[in-house]
Amino acid sequence: MKRFTTLALLVTSALFFSACGGSPINTDLDPSGTYLMTIEYTDFDIPCTLTLRKEEGDFFTATWDYGDEDGSVYETAALCFGEKYLAICESGDYPILDIFTIGEGALEGFWVEYGSDAVNRVYGVTKEGNELPAAPVLKVLDKAGTYTLEGDNPDGSTYVGYEYLEAHGKVIACDQTITPDYDMDENYQGVGVIIDDNLVLAISSFLSLYTADGDDWNGVWLDYSNGEVADENLSYTN
């Protein structure tokens, strides 16, 4: 999938993003392995396995296996960021975002989904007895509202659009609009959280990571369909 634009005004390039600061991706972290996971819901838990596999580049393939007779196995995208965190985008029209603290053979965190303000626990270990780390501390979005969106596609082309971020407790609902080259808006819904000075969003099949810059956010997005990372910037409007 590719994000397009027809606006000739856009002269922003990758050099702009480089000037705003480095990528929030932490390439030194490598939580590869198979984890015995527990996903908590309000009234029940679901056991499953999560296998993280490092790919060429800066991302991981995350494979969820629920062990169902119908073979419910799902592959999604993951990135490491900050000091010790992992983000997984479970893609869809209304995606799910998984956020973890990375420990020694252990993951502790939360999952959130578009349309809900619930923060649900999810955790796992590569083997019994491994100690779970402390869960990530989620922050509330200070500046809800509309952001101008400018970014690069992996092929070097650029695009613009806008993004509306709305806080529901510590869960962020996102509505993103991009105008492609056939003059019909593309609209995506997403969900996100803030950890430390990082905004993390799962939007459709895209996983986006940003670092705070005043009221703005500078970062990158991953398109799991081609495994490539490119720059993106959100500028607060109102």
ROSE-4610 file (N, C-alpha, C; in Angstrom, 1 decimal, always signed):
// ROSE-4610
residu = [M/M/M/K/K/K/R/R/R/F/F/F/T/T/T/T/T/T/L/L/L/A/A/A/L/L/L/L/L/L/V/V/V/T/T/T/S/S/S/A/A/A/L/L/L/F/F/F/F/F/F/S/S/S/A/A/A/C/C/C/G/G/G/G/G/G/S/S/S/P/P/P/I/I/I/N/N/N/T/T/T/D/D/D/L/L/L/D/D/D/P/P/P/S/S/S/G/G/G/T/T/T/Y/Y/Y/L/L/L/M/M/M/T/T/T/I/I/I/E/E/E/Y/Y/Y/T/T/T/D/D/D/F/F/F/D/D/D/I/I/I/P/P/P/C/C/C/T/T/T/L/L/L/T/T/T/L/L/L/R/R/R/K/K/K/E/E/E/E/E/E/G/G/G/D/D/D/F/F/F/F/F/F/T/T/T/A/A/A/T/T/T/W/W/W/D/D/D/Y/Y/Y/G/G/G/D/D/D/E/E/E/D/D/D/G/G/G/S/S/S/V/V/V/Y/Y/Y/E/E/E/T/T/T/A/A/A/A/A/A/L/L/L/C/C/C/F/F/F/G/G/G/E/E/E/K/K/K/Y/Y/Y/L/L/L/A/A/A/I/I/I/C/C/C/E/E/E/S/S/S/G/G/G/D/D/D/Y/Y/Y/P/P/P/I/I/I/L/L/L/D/D/D/I/I/I/F/F/F/T/T/T/I/I/I/G/G/G/E/E/E/G/G/G/A/A/A/L/L/L/E/E/E/G/G/G/F/F/F/W/W/W/V/V/V/E/E/E/Y/Y/Y/G/G/G/S/S/S/D/D/D/A/A/A/V/V/V/N/N/N/R/R/R/V/V/V/Y/Y/Y/G/G/G/V/V/V/T/T/T/K/K/K/E/E/E/G/G/G/N/N/N/E/E/E/L/L/L/P/P/P/A/A/A/A/A/A/P/P/P/V/V/V/L/L/L/K/K/K/V/V/V/L/L/L/D/D/D/K/K/K/A/A/A/G/G/G/T/T/T/Y/Y/Y/T/T/T/L/L/L/E/E/E/G/G/G/D/D/D/N/N/N/P/P/P/D/D/D/G/G/G/S/S/S/T/T/T/Y/Y/Y/V/V/V/G/G/G/Y/Y/Y/E/E/E/Y/Y/Y/L/L/L/E/E/E/A/A/A/H/H/H/G/G/G/K/K/K/V/V/V/I/I/I/A/A/A/C/C/C/D/D/D/Q/Q/Q/T/T/T/I/I/I/T/T/T/P/P/P/D/D/D/Y/Y/Y/D/D/D/M/M/M/D/D/D/E/E/E/N/N/N/Y/Y/Y/Q/Q/Q/G/G/G/V/V/V/G/G/G/V/V/V/I/I/I/I/I/I/D/D/D/D/D/D/N/N/N/L/L/L/V/V/V/L/L/L/A/A/A/I/I/I/S/S/S/S/S/S/F/F/F/L/L/L/S/S/S/L/L/L/Y/Y/Y/T/T/T/A/A/A/D/D/D/G/G/G/D/D/D/D/D/D/W/W/W/N/N/N/G/G/G/V/V/V/W/W/W/L/L/L/D/D/D/Y/Y/Y/S/S/S/N/N/N/G/G/G/E/E/E/V/V/V/A/A/A/D/D/D/E/E/E/N/N/N/L/L/L/S/S/S/Y/Y/Y/T/T/T/N/N/N]
num = [1/1/1/2/2/2/3/3/3/4/4/4/5/5/5/6/6/6/7/7/7/8/8/8/9/9/9/10/10/10/11/11/11/12/12/12/13/13/13/14/14/14/15/15/15/16/16/16/17/17/17/18/18/18/19/19/19/20/20/20/21/21/21/22/22/22/23/23/23/24/24/24/25/25/25/26/26/26/27/27/27/28/28/28/29/29/29/30/30/30/31/31/31/32/32/32/33/33/33/34/34/34/35/35/35/36/36/36/37/37/37/38/38/38/39/39/39/40/40/40/41/41/41/42/42/42/43/43/43/44/44/44/45/45/45/46/46/46/47/47/47/48/48/48/49/49/49/50/50/50/51/51/51/52/52/52/53/53/53/54/54/54/55/55/55/56/56/56/57/57/57/58/58/58/59/59/59/60/60/60/61/61/61/62/62/62/63/63/63/64/64/64/65/65/65/66/66/66/67/67/67/68/68/68/69/69/69/70/70/70/71/71/71/72/72/72/73/73/73/74/74/74/75/75/75/76/76/76/77/77/77/78/78/78/79/79/79/80/80/80/81/81/81/82/82/82/83/83/83/84/84/84/85/85/85/86/86/86/87/87/87/88/88/88/89/89/89/90/90/90/91/91/91/92/92/92/93/93/93/94/94/94/95/95/95/96/96/96/97/97/97/98/98/98/99/99/99/100/100/100/101/101/101/102/102/102/103/103/103/104/104/104/105/105/105/106/106/106/107/107/107/108/108/108/109/109/109/110/110/110/111/111/111/112/112/112/113/113/113/114/114/114/115/115/115/116/116/116/117/117/117/118/118/118/119/119/119/120/120/120/121/121/121/122/122/122/123/123/123/124/124/124/125/125/125/126/126/126/127/127/127/128/128/128/129/129/129/130/130/130/131/131/131/132/132/132/133/133/133/134/134/134/135/135/135/136/136/136/137/137/137/138/138/138/139/139/139/140/140/140/141/141/141/142/142/142/143/143/143/144/144/144/145/145/145/146/146/146/147/147/147/148/148/148/149/149/149/150/150/150/151/151/151/152/152/152/153/153/153/154/154/154/155/155/155/156/156/156/157/157/157/158/158/158/159/159/159/160/160/160/161/161/161/162/162/162/163/163/163/164/164/164/165/165/165/166/166/166/167/167/167/168/168/168/169/169/169/170/170/170/171/171/171/172/172/172/173/173/173/174/174/174/175/175/175/176/176/176/177/177/177/178/178/178/179/179/179/180/180/180/181/181/181/182/182/182/183/183/183/184/184/184/185/185/185/186/186/186/187/187/187/188/188/188/189/189/189/190/190/190/191/191/191/192/192/192/193/193/193/194/194/194/195/195/195/196/196/196/197/197/197/198/198/198/199/199/199/200/200/200/201/201/201/202/202/202/203/203/203/204/204/204/205/205/205/206/206/206/207/207/207/208/208/208/209/209/209/210/210/210/211/211/211/212/212/212/213/213/213/214/214/214/215/215/215/216/216/216/217/217/217/218/218/218/219/219/219/220/220/220/221/221/221/222/222/222/223/223/223/224/224/224/225/225/225/226/226/226/227/227/227/228/228/228/229/229/229/230/230/230/231/231/231/232/232/232/233/233/233/234/234/234/235/235/235/236/236/236/237/237/237/238/238/238]
x = [+0.8/+0.0/+0.9/+0.4/+1.2/+0.3/+0.9/+0.2/+0.6/-0.5/-0.2/-0.7/-0.3/-0.8/-0.6/-1.5/-1.4/-1.0/-0.8/-0.5/+0.9/+1.0/+2.3/+3.0/+2.3/+2.9/+3.9/+3.7/+4.6/+6.0/+6.9/+8.3/+9.1/+8.4/+9.0/+9.7/+10.8/+11.6/+12.1/+12.8/+13.4/+14.3/+15.0/+15.9/+15.2/+14.0/+13.2/+13.1/+12.7/+12.5/+13.9/+14.9/+16.2/+16.6/+16.2/+16.6/+15.8/+14.6/+13.7/+14.2/+15.1/+15.5/+15.6/+16.2/+16.4/+15.1/+15.1/+14.0/+13.7/+12.5/+12.2/+12.4/+12.7/+12.9/+14.2/+14.1/+15.3/+15.8/+16.8/+17.3/+18.2/+18.6/+19.4/+18.6/+17.3/+16.5/+16.1/+16.2/+15.8/+15.1/+13.7/+13.0/+12.5/+13.3/+12.9/+12.7/+11.8/+11.5/+10.0/+9.7/+8.2/+7.8/+6.7/+6.2/+4.9/+4.7/+3.5/+2.7/+1.6/+0.9/-0.4/-0.9/-2.2/-2.8/-3.9/-4.6/-5.9/-5.9/-7.1/-8.2/-9.4/-10.6/-11.3/-12.5/-13.2/-13.6/-14.1/-14.7/-13.9/-12.9/-12.2/-10.8/-9.9/-8.6/-8.4/-7.5/-7.3/-5.8/-5.4/-4.0/-3.6/-2.4/-1.9/-0.4/+0.2/+1.6/+1.9/+2.9/+3.4/+4.8/+5.1/+6.5/+6.9/+8.0/+8.6/+9.8/+9.9/+11.0/+11.5/+12.8/+13.4/+13.6/+13.2/+13.3/+14.4/+14.8/+15.7/+15.1/+15.9/+15.4/+15.2/+14.2/+14.1/+12.8/+12.1/+10.9/+10.9/+9.9/+9.7/+8.4/+8.3/+7.0/+6.6/+5.3/+4.7/+3.6/+3.8/+2.8/+2.1/+0.7/-0.1/-0.7/-0.6/-1.2/-2.1/-3.4/-4.4/-4.7/-4.1/-4.2/-5.6/-6.4/-7.7/-7.7/-8.8/-8.8/-8.9/-9.4/-9.5/-8.2/-7.2/-5.9/-5.8/-6.2/-6.2/-4.8/-4.1/-2.7/-2.7/-2.2/-2.2/-0.8/-0.4/+0.9/+0.7/+1.4/+1.3/+2.7/+2.7/+4.0/+4.3/+5.6/+6.1/+7.3/+7.5/+8.7/+9.1/+10.4/+10.9/+11.2/+10.9/+11.1/+11.4/+11.9/+12.2/+13.3/+13.3/+14.3/+14.1/+12.9/+12.6/+11.3/+10.7/+9.3/+9.1/+8.0/+7.6/+6.2/+5.9/+4.6/+4.2/+3.0/+2.5/+1.2/+1.1/-0.2/-0.9/-2.1/-2.9/-3.9/-3.6/-4.2/-5.7/-6.4/-7.8/-8.5/-9.8/-10.5/-10.5/-10.6/-10.5/-9.4/-8.2/-7.1/-6.9/-6.1/-5.7/-4.2/-3.9/-2.5/-2.1/-1.0/-0.4/+0.9/+1.1/+2.2/+2.8/+4.1/+4.8/+6.1/+6.4/+7.8/+8.5/+9.7/+10.5/+11.4/+11.3/+12.1/+13.0/+13.6/+14.5/+13.6/+13.3/+12.4/+11.0/+10.6/+9.2/+8.7/+7.4/+6.7/+5.5/+5.4/+4.2/+3.7/+2.3/+1.8/+0.3/-0.2/-1.6/-2.0/-3.3/-3.8/-5.0/-5.1/-6.2/-6.8/-8.0/-8.7/-9.5/-9.6/-10.4/-11.8/-12.4/-13.8/-14.0/-12.9/-13.1/-12.0/-12.4/-11.4/-10.8/-11.1/-10.6/-9.1/-8.3/-6.9/-6.8/-6.5/-6.6/-5.2/-5.0/-3.6/-3.3/-2.1/-1.6/-0.1/+0.3/+1.6/+2.1/+3.4/+3.9/+5.3/+5.8/+7.2/+7.6/+8.9/+9.4/+9.5/+9.6/+9.6/+9.1/+8.5/+8.0/+9.1/+8.8/+9.7/+10.4/+10.3/+10.9/+10.1/+10.8/+10.1/+9.6/+8.3/+7.7/+8.2/+8.5/+8.9/+7.7/+7.9/+6.8/+6.2/+4.8/+4.1/+4.4/+4.2/+4.5/+3.5/+4.0/+3.1/+2.5/+1.2/+0.5/+0.2/+0.4/+0.1/-1.2/-1.8/-2.9/-2.5/-3.1/-2.8/-3.2/-2.2/-2.4/-3.1/-2.7/-3.3/-4.1/-5.4/-6.3/-6.7/-7.1/-7.5/-7.0/-6.8/-6.4/-4.9/-4.3/-2.9/-2.7/-1.9/-1.5/-0.5/-0.6/+0.2/+1.1/+2.4/+3.3/+4.2/+4.5/+5.3/+5.9/+6.8/+7.4/+6.9/+6.8/+6.6/+7.9/+8.0/+9.3/+10.0/+9.3/+9.9/+10.4/+10.3/+10.8/+9.8/+8.6/+7.5/+7.0/+6.2/+5.7/+4.1/+3.6/+2.1/+1.8/+0.5/+0.0/-1.4/-1.9/-3.2/-3.4/-4.4/-4.6/-5.0/-4.9/-5.2/-5.9/-7.0/-7.7/-7.5/-6.9/-6.6/-7.5/-8.2/-9.1/-8.8/-8.7/-8.4/-9.6/-9.5/-10.5/-9.8/-9.7/-8.9/-7.4/-6.8/-5.4/-5.3/-6.5/-6.5/-6.8/-6.1/-6.3/-6.9/-8.1/-8.7/-8.2/-8.0/-7.4/-8.2/-8.5/-9.1/-8.2/-7.7/-6.7/-7.3/-7.0/-7.5/-6.3/-6.1/-5.0/-5.7/-5.2/-5.8/-4.8/-5.2/-4.3/-4.4/-3.7/-3.6/-4.8/-5.9/-7.1/-8.2/-7.9/-8.8/-9.9/-9.7/-10.7/-10.0/-10.5/-9.8/-9.8/-8.6/-8.5/-8.7/-9.5/-9.8/-9.5/-8.7/-8.4/-8.7/-9.1/-9.2/-8.1/-7.8/-6.7/-6.8/-5.9/-5.9/-4.5/-4.3/-2.9/-2.8/-1.6/-1.2/+0.0/+0.3/+1.6/+2.3/+3.6/+4.5/+5.8/+6.2/+7.3/+7.0/+7.9/+7.6/+7.3/+6.8/+6.5/+5.0/+4.5/+3.1/+3.2/+2.3/+2.3/+0.9/+0.8/-0.5/-0.6/-1.7/-2.0/-3.1/-2.8/-3.8/-3.9/-5.1/-5.3/-4.1/-3.3/-2.2/-0.9/-0.9/+0.3/+0.5/+1.8/+2.3/+3.1/+2.7/+3.5/+4.0/+5.3/+5.9/+6.4/+6.2/+6.6/+7.2/+8.1/+8.7/+8.1/+7.8/+7.3/+8.3/+7.7/+8.5/+7.6/+7.5/+6.6/+5.2/+4.3/+2.9/+2.9/+4.0/+4.0/+4.7/+4.6/+5.2/+5.9/+7.2/+8.0/+8.3/+8.2/+8.5/+8.5/+8.1/+8.2/+6.9/+6.6/+5.5/+6.0/+5.5/+5.8/+4.6/+4.9/+3.8/+4.2/+3.4/+3.8/+3.7/+2.9/+2.7/+4.0/+4.9/+6.2/+7.4/+7.1/+8.2/+9.1/+8.6/+9.5/+9.0/+10.0/+9.8/+10.1/+9.2/+9.4/+9.1/+9.5/+9.3/+7.9/+7.4/+6.1/+6.1/+5.4/+5.4/+4.0/+3.6/+2.3/+2.5/+1.8/+1.9/+0.6/+0.6/-0.7/-1.3/-2.6/-3.3/-4.3/-5.2/-6.2/-6.9]
y = [-1.2/+0.0/+1.2/+2.3/+3.5/+4.7/+5.7/+6.9/+8.0/+8.6/+9.5/+10.9/+11.8/+13.2/+13.9/+14.9/+15.6/+17.0/+17.4/+18.8/+19.3/+20.1/+20.6/+21.4/+21.9/+22.8/+22.1/+20.8/+20.0/+19.9/+20.5/+20.4/+19.7/+19.2/+18.6/+17.3/+17.0/+15.8/+15.1/+14.0/+13.3/+14.1/+15.2/+16.0/+16.8/+17.2/+17.9/+17.0/+15.8/+14.9/+14.6/+14.5/+14.2/+15.4/+16.6/+17.8/+17.9/+17.2/+17.3/+16.3/+15.5/+14.5/+13.1/+12.2/+10.9/+10.0/+8.9/+8.0/+7.5/+7.3/+6.8/+5.3/+4.6/+3.2/+2.8/+1.8/+1.4/+0.1/+0.2/-1.0/-1.9/-1.5/-2.3/-3.4/-3.2/-4.2/-5.3/-6.5/-7.7/-8.7/-8.6/-9.5/-10.8/-11.2/-12.4/-13.6/-14.4/-15.6/-15.9/-17.1/-17.5/-17.3/-16.6/-16.3/-17.0/-17.6/-18.1/-16.9/-16.5/-15.3/-15.5/-14.5/-14.5/-13.1/-13.2/-11.9/-11.8/-10.7/-10.5/-9.7/-10.2/-9.5/-9.2/-8.5/-8.2/-9.4/-10.4/-11.6/-12.9/-12.9/-14.1/-13.8/-14.9/-14.8/-15.7/-15.4/-16.3/-16.6/-17.9/-18.2/-18.3/-18.0/-18.1/-18.0/-18.2/-17.9/-16.7/-16.0/-14.9/-15.2/-15.3/-15.4/-14.2/-13.6/-12.4/-12.8/-12.4/-12.7/-11.4/-11.2/-10.0/-10.1/-9.1/-9.1/-8.1/-8.2/-7.2/-5.8/-4.9/-3.6/-3.4/-2.6/-2.2/-2.8/-3.8/-4.2/-5.7/-6.2/-7.6/-8.1/-9.4/-10.0/-10.7/-10.4/-10.9/-11.9/-13.1/-14.2/-14.6/-14.4/-14.8/-16.2/-17.2/-18.5/-18.8/-18.9/-19.2/-20.7/-21.5/-22.9/-23.5/-22.7/-23.2/-24.3/-25.1/-26.1/-25.6/-24.4/-23.8/-23.1/-23.3/-22.7/-21.2/-20.6/-19.2/-18.7/-18.4/-17.8/-16.5/-15.5/-14.1/-13.5/-13.0/-12.3/-10.8/-10.1/-8.6/-8.0/-6.7/-5.9/-5.4/-5.3/-4.9/-4.0/-3.0/-2.2/-2.0/-1.9/-1.6/-0.1/+0.5/+2.0/+2.3/+3.6/+4.1/+3.3/+3.3/+2.6/+1.1/+0.6/-0.9/-1.3/-0.7/-1.0/-1.6/-2.3/-3.0/-2.6/-2.3/-2.0/-3.0/-3.5/-4.4/-3.9/-3.8/-3.4/-4.6/-4.9/-5.9/-5.3/-5.4/-4.6/-5.0/-4.0/-4.2/-2.8/-2.8/-1.6/-0.8/-1.6/-1.0/-1.8/-1.3/-2.1/-2.2/-3.1/-3.3/-2.9/-2.2/-1.9/-2.6/-3.3/-4.0/-3.3/-2.9/-2.2/-3.0/-3.2/-4.0/-3.3/-3.6/-3.4/-4.7/-4.6/-5.8/-6.2/-7.4/-7.9/-9.0/-9.7/-10.9/-12.1/-12.3/-13.4/-13.2/-12.0/-11.7/-10.4/-10.3/-9.1/-8.8/-7.5/-7.1/-5.9/-5.8/-4.6/-4.6/-3.9/-3.7/-3.8/-4.0/-3.9/-3.0/-2.2/-1.3/-1.4/-1.0/-1.1/+0.1/+0.4/+1.5/+1.4/+2.5/+2.5/+2.2/+1.9/+1.6/+2.4/+2.7/+3.4/+2.4/+1.1/+0.1/-0.2/-0.3/-0.7/-2.1/-3.1/-4.5/-5.1/-5.9/-6.5/-7.6/-7.7/-8.8/-9.0/-10.3/-10.5/-12.0/-12.2/-13.6/-13.7/-15.0/-15.3/-16.4/-16.4/-17.5/-18.8/-18.8/-20.0/-19.7/-20.7/-20.5/-20.1/-19.2/-18.7/-17.4/-17.0/-15.7/-14.6/-13.6/-12.5/-11.4/-11.1/-10.0/-8.7/-7.8/-6.4/-5.6/-4.4/-3.5/-3.1/-2.9/-2.5/-1.1/-0.7/+0.7/+1.6/+2.8/+3.8/+4.7/+4.7/+5.4/+6.8/+7.8/+9.2/+9.6/+10.7/+11.3/+12.3/+12.2/+13.2/+14.6/+15.5/+16.9/+17.7/+17.5/+18.3/+17.5/+17.3/+16.7/+17.7/+17.2/+18.1/+17.6/+18.6/+18.3/+18.6/+17.7/+17.8/+17.7/+18.6/+18.5/+17.4/+16.5/+15.3/+15.5/+15.3/+15.4/+14.2/+13.5/+12.3/+11.9/+10.9/+10.3/+8.9/+8.5/+7.1/+6.4/+5.1/+4.4/+4.6/+4.9/+5.2/+6.6/+7.4/+8.8/+9.8/+9.4/+10.4/+10.9/+12.0/+12.6/+12.7/+12.9/+13.0/+14.0/+14.5/+15.3/+14.8/+15.3/+15.0/+15.6/+15.1/+15.6/+14.4/+14.6/+13.6/+14.2/+13.6/+14.1/+13.1/+13.6/+12.8/+13.2/+12.2/+12.4/+11.5/+12.1/+11.3/+10.7/+9.4/+8.7/+8.1/+8.8/+8.4/+8.4/+7.2/+7.1/+6.4/+6.2/+5.6/+6.8/+6.8/+7.8/+7.3/+7.9/+7.5/+8.4/+7.8/+8.6/+8.4/+9.6/+9.6/+10.3/+9.5/+10.0/+10.2/+11.3/+11.5/+11.9/+11.2/+11.5/+11.6/+12.7/+12.8/+12.2/+11.2/+10.5/+11.2/+10.6/+11.3/+11.1/+10.4/+10.2/+11.1/+12.1/+13.1/+12.5/+11.4/+10.9/+10.6/+11.2/+11.0/+9.6/+9.2/+8.0/+8.2/+7.5/+7.7/+6.4/+6.5/+5.4/+5.7/+4.7/+4.8/+4.1/+4.6/+4.0/+4.2/+3.6/+3.7/+3.9/+4.6/+4.8/+5.1/+5.2/+5.6/+6.4/+7.0/+7.8/+7.1/+6.9/+6.3/+7.2/+7.7/+8.7/+9.8/+10.1/+11.2/+10.6/+9.4/+8.7/+8.5/+8.9/+8.6/+7.4/+6.4/+5.2/+5.0/+4.8/+4.7/+3.4/+2.7/+1.6/+2.1/+2.3/+2.8/+1.9/+1.2/+0.2/-0.8/-0.9/-1.9/-1.1/+0.1/+0.9/+1.0/+1.0/+1.2/+2.4/+3.4/+4.7/+5.0/+5.5/+5.9/+7.4/+8.2/+9.6/+10.0/+11.0/+11.6/+13.0/+13.5/+14.8/+15.9/+17.0/+18.2/+19.4/+19.8/+20.8/+20.2/+20.9/+20.4/+19.5/+19.3/+18.4/+17.1/+16.2/+14.8/+14.5/+14.1/+13.7/+12.2/+11.5/+10.1/+9.3/+8.1/+7.2/+6.3/+5.7/+4.7/+3.5/+2.4/+1.1/+0.6/+0.2/-0.5/-1.9/-2.8/-4.2/-4.9/-4.4/-5.1/-5.1/-4.2/-4.2/-4.2/-4.1/-4.1/-2.9/-1.8/-0.6/+0.5/+1.3/+2.4/+3.7/+4.7/+6.0/+7.1/+8.3/+9.4/+10.0/+10.5/+11.2/+12.2/+13.3/+14.4/+14.9/+15.1/+15.7/+17.0/+18.1/+19.4/+19.9/+20.3/+20.6/+21.9/+21.8/+22.9/+23.6/+22.8/+23.3/+22.1]
z = [+0.0/+0.0/+0.0/-0.7/-0.8/-0.5/+0.1/+0.4/-0.6/-1.2/-2.4/-2.1/-2.9/-2.9/-4.2/-4.5/-5.8/-5.5/-4.2/-3.9/-4.4/-5.3/-5.8/-4.8/-3.8/-2.8/-2.0/-1.9/-0.9/-1.4/-0.7/-1.0/+0.1/+1.1/+2.2/+1.7/+2.2/+1.8/+3.0/+2.8/+4.0/+4.7/+4.1/+4.8/+5.9/+5.7/+6.7/+8.0/+7.8/+8.9/+9.6/+8.9/+9.5/+10.4/+9.9/+10.7/+12.0/+12.0/+13.2/+14.3/+14.0/+15.0/+14.4/+15.2/+14.7/+14.8/+14.3/+14.3/+15.7/+16.1/+17.4/+17.5/+16.4/+16.4/+17.1/+18.0/+18.7/+18.0/+17.2/+16.5/+17.4/+18.6/+19.4/+20.2/+20.3/+21.0/+20.0/+20.6/+19.8/+20.7/+20.8/+21.6/+20.8/+19.8/+19.0/+19.9/+19.5/+20.3/+20.3/+20.9/+21.0/+22.5/+22.7/+24.0/+24.3/+25.5/+25.9/+26.5/+25.8/+26.1/+26.8/+27.5/+28.1/+27.7/+27.0/+26.6/+27.5/+28.3/+29.2/+28.6/+28.8/+28.4/+29.8/+29.7/+30.9/+31.7/+31.0/+31.8/+31.6/+30.8/+30.5/+30.0/+29.9/+29.4/+28.2/+27.3/+26.1/+26.1/+26.2/+26.0/+24.5/+24.2/+22.8/+22.8/+21.6/+21.5/+20.6/+20.9/+20.0/+19.6/+18.3/+17.9/+17.2/+17.7/+17.1/+16.3/+15.0/+14.1/+13.5/+13.7/+13.2/+11.7/+10.9/+9.5/+9.0/+7.8/+7.2/+7.4/+7.8/+8.1/+9.6/+10.0/+11.4/+12.0/+11.4/+11.9/+12.2/+12.9/+13.2/+12.7/+12.3/+12.1/+13.4/+13.7/+14.9/+14.5/+14.9/+14.6/+15.8/+15.8/+16.9/+16.5/+17.4/+17.2/+18.3/+18.0/+19.1/+19.3/+18.4/+18.6/+18.3/+17.6/+17.3/+16.2/+16.2/+15.2/+13.8/+13.7/+12.3/+11.9/+12.7/+12.4/+12.4/+13.5/+13.7/+13.9/+12.9/+13.0/+12.2/+12.8/+12.2/+12.3/+11.1/+11.1/+11.0/+11.8/+11.9/+12.0/+12.1/+12.1/+13.5/+13.8/+15.1/+15.0/+15.9/+16.0/+17.4/+17.7/+19.0/+19.0/+20.2/+20.3/+21.7/+21.9/+23.2/+23.9/+25.2/+25.9/+25.9/+26.0/+26.1/+25.7/+24.7/+24.4/+23.0/+22.9/+21.6/+21.3/+20.0/+19.5/+18.4/+18.5/+17.4/+16.9/+15.6/+14.9/+14.4/+15.0/+14.4/+13.4/+12.2/+11.1/+10.9/+10.4/+10.1/+9.9/+9.5/+9.4/+10.7/+11.8/+13.2/+13.9/+13.8/+14.3/+15.8/+16.2/+17.6/+17.7/+18.8/+19.1/+20.4/+20.3/+21.5/+21.9/+23.1/+23.6/+24.8/+24.7/+25.8/+26.3/+27.5/+28.0/+27.8/+27.3/+27.0/+28.2/+28.7/+29.7/+29.2/+30.2/+29.8/+29.5/+28.3/+27.9/+28.4/+28.5/+29.0/+28.4/+28.3/+27.8/+28.7/+29.1/+29.9/+29.3/+29.1/+28.5/+28.4/+27.4/+27.2/+25.7/+25.5/+24.1/+24.2/+23.1/+23.0/+21.6/+21.4/+20.1/+19.8/+18.5/+18.0/+18.5/+19.0/+19.4/+20.8/+21.6/+23.0/+23.8/+25.0/+25.9/+26.9/+26.7/+27.6/+27.4/+28.5/+28.4/+29.0/+28.2/+28.6/+28.7/+29.7/+29.9/+29.0/+28.5/+27.7/+28.2/+28.4/+28.9/+28.5/+28.6/+28.3/+28.5/+28.5/+28.8/+27.8/+27.5/+26.6/+27.3/+28.7/+29.5/+30.9/+31.5/+32.8/+33.8/+34.7/+35.7/+35.3/+34.1/+33.7/+34.4/+34.9/+35.6/+34.6/+34.8/+34.0/+34.4/+33.4/+33.7/+34.1/+34.5/+34.8/+33.5/+33.5/+32.3/+31.9/+30.7/+30.2/+31.0/+31.2/+31.8/+30.7/+30.6/+29.5/+30.0/+29.1/+29.3/+28.6/+29.0/+28.4/+27.3/+26.2/+25.1/+25.5/+25.5/+25.9/+24.9/+23.6/+22.5/+21.6/+22.0/+21.0/+20.0/+18.8/+17.7/+16.4/+15.5/+14.1/+13.9/+13.2/+12.9/+11.4/+10.8/+9.4/+9.3/+8.3/+8.1/+6.9/+7.0/+5.9/+6.0/+4.9/+5.0/+3.7/+3.8/+2.6/+2.4/+1.2/+0.8/+0.7/+0.9/+0.8/-0.6/-1.6/-2.9/-3.1/-2.1/-2.1/-2.5/-2.9/-3.2/-1.9/-1.9/-0.7/-0.7/+0.4/+0.5/+1.7/+1.7/+2.8/+3.1/+4.2/+4.7/+6.0/+6.8/+8.1/+9.0/+10.3/+11.2/+12.4/+12.8/+14.0/+15.1/+16.2/+17.4/+18.5/+19.1/+20.2/+21.4/+22.6/+23.8/+24.4/+24.7/+25.5/+26.7/+27.7/+28.8/+28.3/+28.5/+28.0/+26.6/+26.0/+24.6/+23.7/+22.5/+21.5/+20.3/+19.9/+18.7/+17.6/+16.4/+15.3/+14.0/+13.4/+12.1/+11.1/+10.1/+9.2/+7.7/+7.1/+5.7/+4.9/+3.8/+2.8/+1.4/+0.6/-0.7/-1.7/-2.4/-3.3/-4.7/-5.7/-7.0/-7.9/-7.4/-8.2/-7.6/-6.8/-6.3/-5.5/-4.8/-3.9/-2.5/-1.5/-0.2/+0.3/+0.9/+1.6/+3.0/+3.7/+5.1/+5.9/+7.0/+7.8/+9.3/+10.0/+11.5/+12.2/+13.4/+14.1/+15.6/+16.3/+17.8/+18.3/+19.4/+19.8/+21.3/+21.7/+23.1/+23.1/+24.3/+24.5/+25.6/+25.4/+26.4/+26.4/+27.6/+27.6/+26.7/+25.7/+24.8/+23.4/+23.3/+22.1/+21.9/+20.7/+20.3/+19.4/+19.7/+18.9/+18.3/+17.0/+16.4/+15.5/+15.6/+14.7/+13.8/+12.5/+11.6/+10.4/+10.3/+9.2/+9.3/+8.3/+8.3/+8.6/+9.0/+9.2/+10.7/+11.1/+12.5/+12.4/+13.2/+13.3/+14.6/+14.6/+15.9/+15.7/+16.8/+16.7/+18.0/+18.0/+19.1/+19.3/+20.5/+20.7/+20.3/+19.7/+19.4/+19.6/+20.9/+21.3/+21.2/+20.4/+20.2/+19.0/+18.3/+17.1/+17.4/+16.4/+16.5/+15.2/+15.4/+14.3/+14.4/+13.3/+13.4/+12.1/+12.1/+11.0/+11.0/+9.8/+9.7/+8.9/+9.3/+8.7/+7.9/+6.7/+5.9/+5.8/+6.5/+6.7/+5.3/+4.4/+3.1/+2.3/+2.6/+1.9/+2.8/+4.1/+5.1/+5.1/+4.6/+4.5/+5.5/+6.0/+6.9/+6.2/+6.5/+5.9/+6.9/+6.7/+7.6/+7.5/+8.7/+8.8/+9.9/+9.7/+10.7/+10.9/+12.1/+12.5/+13.1/+12.5/+13.0/+13.6/+14.8/+15.5/+14.9/+14.5/+13.9/+14.9/+15.4/+16.4/+17.0]
